[in-house]
Amino acid sequence: MDLDLRKIRYFVAVAELLHFGRAAERLHIAQPVLSRQIRALEKDLGAPLFERDSHGVTLTAAGRQLLDDSRQLLATADATRLRVRRAAGGPRRLVVGFRAGVVVTRALRAFGAAHPDVEALARRVEWDDQERLILGGTVDLAYVRRPIREQGLTLLPLFSEARVAMLPADHRLAGKPEIALADLADEPRLRYADPRPGELPIRTIEEKFESVASGSGITLVPESVAEQYSRPDITYVPVPDAERDEVLLAWEASRRSPLITAFARLAPLADPARAEEP
């Protein structure tokens, strides 16, 4: 039995909204059509996906499992479609993602020298979209930082680096040669993945600058970020006892691309941590 991706998309809409009417509106189809498609999918899989009663709609254990798998399945299908269109439109291309502070120039040059017929491009990714851009095919592989959702990815550890405190220039700890985590215990920290109601998540280094400089809070950033990004109203102070930041190379686990394999082989030899070596 082959899974029908259209039915899977319908299922995901219902599973996310837990409401057939609203899911039908999102999908721009009639609710009876959606209900028939979900029943057909349940028949295909031989398992009920939803519990329906007077209180509403909930996922069964089988439904929860399918939802976990469906997002990656749909992302892979979308990525395949994108890569096929890209291949039909011109020369071979490898798109490499990178997080703020990670310099990929050396690796791209080494790859370009070994594969002059391939266009190698760099695209910045952020903490909240690094997995999505890889699994969705926007980038072929990426230099990522932990934490990262590992499902569907192959991860190659490259290096780790110290973290420093990002502080307002007039902060009481500014100018010290180094500080300890205990010195920051009472400092308000910037929030990322779990903003309070009404708050916007902080995504980029530029947003961190604005938040720190305005006094909203302080944060820890990788040492490479401090080396590459500066402002007169921001200062950095080393925090030796802070957990080190780990950089990894990530790509979709199911892909069998010679270009990804080639880049992954040279990346450990051309990573930013070794940029100063002869």
Secondary structure per residue as TSV (DSSP state, phi and psi in degrees):
chain	resnum	aa	ss	phi	psi
A	1	M	-	360.0	126.3
A	2	D	-	-95.6	135.2
A	3	L	-	-72.9	134.6
A	4	D	-	-88.3	113.5
A	5	L	H	-63.1	-30.3
A	6	R	H	-63.2	-43.4
A	7	K	H	-64.6	-36.9
A	8	I	H	-63.2	-42.1
A	9	R	H	-62.8	-40.5
A	10	Y	H	-62.1	-43.9
A	11	F	H	-60.5	-44.6
A	12	V	H	-60.9	-40.5
A	13	A	H	-61.0	-45.6
A	14	V	H	-67.0	-41.6
A	15	A	H	-64.4	-35.6
A	16	E	H	-76.8	-35.3
A	17	L	H	-95.7	-21.7
A	18	L	-	51.1	42.2
A	19	H	-	-159.7	118.6
A	20	F	H	-68.1	-37.6
A	21	G	H	-63.9	-48.8
A	22	R	H	-67.4	-35.4
A	23	A	H	-64.3	-40.4
A	24	A	H	-62.8	-38.9
A	25	E	H	-63.9	-42.8
A	26	R	H	-61.6	-38.6
A	27	L	H	-86.0	-8.6
A	28	H	T	61.2	43.4
A	29	I	S	-132.3	165.9
A	30	A	-	-74.5	146.5
A	31	Q	H	-61.1	-41.5
A	32	P	H	-60.1	-35.5
A	33	V	H	-64.9	-43.7
A	34	L	H	-61.6	-44.4
A	35	S	H	-60.9	-41.2
A	36	R	H	-64.5	-39.9
A	37	Q	H	-65.8	-39.7
A	38	I	H	-67.2	-41.6
A	39	R	H	-62.7	-38.5
A	40	A	H	-65.1	-38.3
A	41	L	H	-66.3	-42.4
A	42	E	H	-60.8	-38.0
A	43	K	H	-67.2	-41.7
A	44	D	H	-59.2	-41.3
A	45	L	H	-87.1	-16.4
A	46	G	T	70.6	31.1
A	47	A	S	-154.6	141.2
A	48	P	-	-72.7	138.7
A	49	L	-	-104.2	-23.9
A	50	F	E	-132.2	147.7
A	51	E	E	-100.4	125.6
A	52	R	E	-117.8	123.8
A	53	D	E	-148.4	-172.6
A	54	S	T	-66.3	-17.8
A	55	H	T	-87.9	-12.4
A	56	G	E	134.1	-152.8
A	57	V	E	-121.0	132.0
A	58	T	E	-132.6	157.2
A	59	L	E	-81.2	140.6
A	60	T	-	-80.4	175.9
A	61	A	H	-60.2	-40.0
A	62	A	H	-65.0	-37.8
A	63	G	H	-65.4	-40.9
A	64	R	H	-63.8	-39.6
A	65	Q	H	-65.1	-43.5
A	66	L	H	-64.6	-37.4
A	67	L	H	-64.0	-41.8
A	68	D	H	-58.6	-41.9
A	69	D	H	-81.3	-28.9
A	70	S	H	-67.4	-39.9
A	71	R	H	-60.7	-43.2
A	72	Q	H	-69.2	-38.4
A	73	L	H	-61.5	-45.6
A	74	L	H	-69.3	-38.4
A	75	A	H	-62.5	-40.1
A	76	T	H	-65.0	-42.0
A	77	A	H	-64.0	-43.2
A	78	D	H	-64.4	-39.9
A	79	A	H	-64.9	-39.9
A	80	T	H	-62.1	-43.9
A	81	R	H	-61.0	-42.9
A	82	L	H	-64.2	-43.2
A	83	R	H	-67.3	-36.3
A	84	V	H	-65.0	-44.7
A	85	R	H	-63.0	-39.9
A	86	R	H	-64.5	-41.7
A	87	A	H	-66.2	-34.4
A	88	A	H	-74.4	-18.6
A	89	G	H	-93.3	-5.7
A	90	G	S	169.8	-156.3
A	91	P	S	-69.3	164.8
A	92	R	-	-61.9	144.4
A	93	R	E	-142.3	143.3
A	94	L	E	-125.6	121.5
A	95	V	E	-105.9	120.8
A	96	V	E	-110.7	121.2
A	97	G	E	-85.4	157.0
A	98	F	E	-152.2	147.0
A	99	R	-	-87.8	159.6
A	100	A	T	-53.4	135.7
A	101	G	T	93.9	-20.5
A	102	V	-	-90.7	121.5
A	103	V	-	-96.6	120.9
A	104	V	-	-107.2	5.2
A	105	T	H	-56.3	-47.0
A	106	R	H	-62.7	-43.0
A	107	A	H	-66.7	-41.2
A	108	L	H	-64.3	-39.3
A	109	R	H	-66.2	-42.0
A	110	A	H	-63.6	-41.8
A	111	F	H	-65.9	-42.9
A	112	G	H	-62.8	-36.2
A	113	A	H	-66.2	-36.3
A	114	A	H	-81.9	-22.6
A	115	H	-	-134.4	71.4
A	116	P	T	-65.5	-15.5
A	117	D	T	-87.9	0.5
A	118	V	S	-112.0	131.9
A	119	E	E	-83.7	115.2
A	120	A	E	-104.9	122.0
A	121	L	E	-123.1	153.8
A	122	A	E	-114.6	141.7
A	123	R	E	-139.8	131.5
A	124	R	E	-74.6	141.0
A	125	V	-	-122.7	160.5
A	126	E	-	-116.4	171.6
A	127	W	T	-62.4	-29.4
A	128	D	T	-96.0	-0.3
A	129	D	T	-131.7	6.2
A	130	Q	H	-62.1	-41.8
A	131	E	H	-70.0	-43.4
A	132	R	H	-62.4	-40.9
A	133	L	H	-69.2	-31.1
A	134	I	H	-73.0	-53.4
A	135	L	H	-67.3	-27.7
A	136	G	T	-85.7	-5.1
A	137	G	T	88.0	1.0
A	138	T	S	-64.0	-40.2
A	139	V	S	-119.7	149.8
A	140	D	S	-80.7	-34.9
A	141	L	E	-159.2	166.3
A	142	A	E	-153.3	148.2
A	143	Y	E	-81.4	115.4
A	144	V	E	-120.5	165.3
A	145	R	E	-120.7	149.2
A	146	R	S	-74.8	151.2
A	147	P	S	-77.6	150.0
A	148	I	-	-143.9	142.0
A	149	R	-	-78.7	116.7
A	150	E	-	-84.2	-14.3
A	151	Q	T	-57.7	126.5
A	152	G	T	83.4	3.5
A	153	L	E	-117.2	149.4
A	154	T	E	-101.1	131.3
A	155	L	E	-119.1	130.1
A	156	L	E	-117.0	106.8
A	157	P	E	-62.4	135.3
A	158	L	E	-111.7	-56.0
A	159	F	E	-164.5	168.7
A	160	S	E	-127.4	159.3
A	161	E	E	-143.3	156.8
A	162	A	-	-67.7	157.6
A	163	R	E	-113.8	150.7
A	164	V	E	-127.0	157.7
A	165	A	E	-83.9	131.9
A	166	M	E	-96.5	118.9
A	167	L	E	-131.0	156.0
A	168	P	E	-62.0	148.4
A	169	A	T	-60.4	-26.8
A	170	D	T	-99.0	17.8
A	171	H	-	-68.0	151.9
A	172	R	T	-61.2	-25.0
A	173	L	T	-97.7	-4.0
A	174	A	T	-62.4	139.9
A	175	G	T	92.2	-12.4
A	176	K	-	-71.8	148.5
A	177	P	S	-66.4	-32.5
A	178	E	-	-166.1	161.3
A	179	I	-	-137.3	170.5
A	180	A	-	-109.8	160.6
A	181	L	G	-56.0	-34.9
A	182	A	G	-60.9	-29.2
A	183	D	G	-68.1	-19.4
A	184	L	G	-103.3	6.6
A	185	A	T	-58.5	-36.7
A	186	D	T	-97.1	5.7
A	187	E	S	-83.6	138.8
A	188	P	-	-67.6	133.1
A	189	R	B	-102.5	145.3
A	190	L	-	-67.3	143.5
A	191	R	-	-103.7	142.1
A	192	Y	-	-116.1	-84.1
A	193	A	S	-72.7	-18.9
A	194	D	S	-124.8	62.9
A	195	P	-	-64.2	153.0
A	196	R	-	-69.4	162.4
A	197	P	T	-53.8	129.8
A	198	G	T	90.7	-14.4
A	199	E	-	-87.0	151.0
A	200	L	-	-95.3	139.8
A	201	P	-	-65.5	142.6
A	202	I	-	-88.2	122.0
A	203	R	-	-109.0	-46.6
A	204	T	S	-109.5	165.3
A	205	I	H	-63.2	-33.7
A	206	E	H	-64.7	-38.7
A	207	E	H	-68.2	-34.6
A	208	K	H	-62.8	-43.9
A	209	F	H	-53.9	-50.8
A	210	E	H	-62.9	-41.0
A	211	S	H	-69.2	-42.7
A	212	V	H	-68.3	-47.0
A	213	A	H	-62.4	-31.7
A	214	S	T	-82.8	-5.4
A	215	G	T	89.6	13.2
A	216	S	S	-70.0	-26.2
A	217	G	-	166.8	175.5
A	218	I	B	-115.4	168.6
A	219	T	E	-153.2	165.1
A	220	L	E	-103.6	137.8
A	221	V	E	-133.5	158.0
A	222	P	E	-62.2	151.3
A	223	E	H	-58.4	-35.2
A	224	S	H	-65.1	-31.3
A	225	V	H	-65.4	-42.9
A	226	A	H	-62.5	-34.3
A	227	E	H	-72.2	-30.4
A	228	Q	H	-98.4	-23.8
A	229	Y	-	-122.6	127.5
A	230	S	-	-143.7	154.3
A	231	R	-	-148.5	149.3
A	232	P	T	-66.0	-22.3
A	233	D	T	-96.1	10.7
A	234	I	E	-126.0	143.2
A	235	T	E	-134.0	157.9
A	236	Y	E	-122.2	139.7
A	237	V	E	-131.5	127.4
A	238	P	E	-59.1	144.0
A	239	V	-	-128.1	85.9
A	240	P	T	-59.5	-29.8
A	241	D	T	-91.8	7.9
A	242	A	S	-76.2	148.4
A	243	E	-	-60.8	136.1
A	244	R	-	-69.9	152.1
A	245	D	E	-92.0	129.4
A	246	E	E	-103.9	131.9
A	247	V	E	-108.7	132.7
A	248	L	E	-131.1	156.8
A	249	L	E	-98.5	130.6
A	250	A	E	-129.2	142.8
A	251	W	E	-151.2	164.5
A	252	E	E	-63.8	127.7
A	253	A	T	-63.5	-30.4
A	254	S	T	-83.9	-8.9
A	255	R	-	-77.8	139.7
A	256	R	-	-120.5	73.4
A	257	S	-	-108.0	123.2
A	258	P	H	-60.0	-31.7
A	259	L	H	-69.2	-40.9
A	260	I	H	-64.9	-43.5
A	261	T	H	-59.5	-42.8
A	262	A	H	-65.0	-42.9
A	263	F	H	-67.0	-40.5
A	264	A	H	-64.4	-29.5
A	265	R	H	-71.4	-37.3
A	266	L	H	-89.4	-20.1
A	267	A	G	-56.7	-43.6
A	268	P	G	-64.0	-22.8
A	269	L	G	-88.7	-12.5
A	270	A	S	-131.0	28.9
A	271	D	-	-79.2	160.6
A	272	P	G	-61.0	-25.6
A	273	A	G	-65.0	-21.9
A	274	R	G	-107.1	14.2
A	275	A	T	-61.9	-24.8
A	276	E	T	-91.7	-6.3
A	277	E	-	-75.2	149.3
A	278	P	-	-69.0	360.0
